[in-house]
Amino acid sequence: MSIVNPYSKIEQHESPEGTYVELEDENGDVKKHFLDEIIAKTFIPQPPSDVELKVLHLNGDIKDNSLRNLAWCRPDDPRYIEMMSKIEDDSI
């Protein structure tokens, strides 16, 4: 049995919002996936929630994607709001 990688191209990028990878499939469709979300979805169980949870960087450093720095939170969590406002300020 052979394993087929459906992506013809994978590129890593940095942005004010964090590190992300762009995956291009054989049809040329490109999908953007943030590294913190990939790590959190893979290794941190998501608690039940009535809203879509977001990934919080506990130390406020969005480039620190270590497991000990990531947690799930609600979008109205004050720590998440503060982190996102810093990102917006840095990108101006």
C-alpha positions, 0 to 999 in steps of 0.5 A: 500500500502506498501513501499518496500526498494530495498536496503538490506544494507546501509553503510556510509563511510568517505574518502578524497573525502568526506562522501558517502553511499554505497547502496547494492540492493537485487542482491548484486550490490553496488552503491556509492553516495556522500552525497554532491551530494545527498543534492545538487540534492535534494535541490539546483536547477541545472542551465542549462549547456552544461557540467556536473556540480560539487558540490562546497563546498564554504568554502572549507571544504568537510565535511561541507555538509550544504546547505549554503556551497554547490553550483553547478559549472562547472568543470573548475571553479577555486574554484572547481579545488583548492578544488579538488587539496587539496583533492588530496594533502591530500590523498597522 
